[in-house]
Amino acid sequence: MQSKQVVDGLGIQRALTRITYEVIEQLHGTDQLCIVGIQSRGVDLAQRIAHRLQQLAGGEYPVAALDTRAFRDDITTRTAGDLELHLGVDITGRNILLVDDVLYTGRTIRAAMDALVAAGRPARISLAVLVDRGHRELPIRADFIGKNIPTADNERIQVQLAERDHVDAVNIIQN
């Protein structure tokens, strides 16, 4: 397996700052904004964006963690307990910024939207991703993209974040 770094820590920081400015501009402010990160690295990115929003626009922005596994279309058996969702924030009527590290087929994002709708009725859901690698299986696109990195079928994107991996980097891994 070969690995090649395509984005370093400074590149990630710049991408998140650009996303933050775009969120402020495109969402016409940040009133009623709730940031929801898809576990696991999406949560870390969501917290970074919330911190940057606080620096640039002021205010407090709740960050919630979302586990999409129970809402995936590739899980065949579910129980009522599997579909419980604990965001810790009432999302009804709020603008949701859904954050993930990599957008690939779109299936995780579809599951996340199903989970959010099961938890309440948000006014709007916008999607921010650090990396869009293409290869969609569903008609889903991100509103805010840190970096477009086209990949081949035999490649995958590995996002490393200091909170979990002690380094910030985006790598392409050859399978």
N, C-alpha and C positions, 0 to 999 in steps of 0.2 A: 504494500500500500504506500503510495507516494502522497506527500502533503506539500502544498504550496500556499504560503501566506499571501492573501490578496488585499487585505485591509489590516492596518495596524491599529494600536490604541488611539492614536491621534485621529486617524480616519474615522473610527467609531465615534469619538467625541464630536467631531465636526458633523457627521451625519445626524447624530441625535440633536445637536443644536439647530441644524437646518430644519429637521422635522418639527422641532418646537416652534420655531418662527413661523413655519407653514401652518401649524395648528392654530396659532394665535390669529393669523391672517385669514385663513379659510373658514374657520369656525366663528369668525367675527367676535372675537373675545373668548373668554373661557368661563362664562357664567354657566352654572349647572353642569360643569364638566366632571366626569368620573373616569379615571384611567383604569382599565382592566387588562392585566397582563396574563397571557396564556402560560401556564406552568411549563417549563420551569424558567428558562432564560427570558421569556417575555415579561415575567414579573420583575426581574432585575432591570430590564430596559424601561418598563413602565415607571419604576421608582426613579430612575435617572431622568426620564422626561418630566415627571412631576416636580422633581427638584429644580430642573432647568426652567420650567414654567413659573415656579415660585420666584426664581431669581429675576426672570424677564417681565412677568406680568403681575407679580404679587399674588397674594391669596394662598389658600390651602386647597390641595387637590387630592381627594381620597383615591387611594390605589387599592384595588382588589385583585386577588389571585383567582384564576379560573382554571379548573381541571376539566378538560373536555372529554376525557376517556369514556364517560357514561353516555355521551351524546354522539359518539362516533358511529358511522354507518357500517363499520366492519366488525362491530361487536353484536353477536347474535342473541345472547341471552342477557336480559336485564331484570332487575327487581325494582320495586318502588323505591327502596332505599338507595339504589344506585343513582337515581335521578334527583336526589336531594342536592340542593345547591346552596352554599353558604358564602355569599360574597361579603357580608359584613356591611353592605351599603345598599340602601334602597335605590334601585336604578330607574324606577318608574318616573318618566318625564325628564330624565337627565340625558345630556349628550354624552355618549360613551366613546372613548378612544380606546379601541381594542388594539393591543400591542403584542406582536410576536417577533421572534428572531428571524425566521426564514419562511417565506411564502413559496410553496412548491406546488402541490396538486390542487390546493384549495380546500381539501377535505377537513383539515383541522379548523379552518376559519368557519366553514359551514357548521361544524359541530359547536363551535364557540357561539355563533349567532343563535343556534337552537337553544343553547344553555341560557344565554342572556334573555331570550324571549320567554323561556320557562320561568325565569326569575322575576320578570316584570315587563313593563312596556316602555322601553327607552324612547325618548323623542327622536334620537338619531344615533346610528352606529357608524363610526368612521374607523378605518383600519390603517395602522402604522406598522411597517415592518422594517427591520434593519436591512435585510437582504431579500430581493425578489430574484429567484433563480429560474423562473419560467416553468414550463411543463405542466400547465394547468389541465386538470380533468374536469373542473367545474368553472362556470363563468364568474369568477371572483377576481377582483383587482384591488390593489391597495390604494388608498387615498394619499398616503405619505410613505415614500420609499427612501431609505438611506442610501442604498446602492443596488443597482441592477447588475447581477453577475450571471450571465448566461452560462449554462452548464450542459455537458453531454449526459446521456443516460447512464454512463458508467462512472459518473462523478457525484459527489455529495458535498454539501456545504457544512462546515463545522464552525459554529460560533463559540468562541471562548470569551468569558466575561470574568473580570477580576473577582467578583463576588463568589464565584464557584470554582474557577479554574486558575486563579491567581495571575491571570494575564488577559489582556483585551486583544483579540485577534479574530479575523475571519480567514478560514483556510478552505481551499478546495482539496478534497481527498479523492484520489483515483482508486476505485474499487477493483 
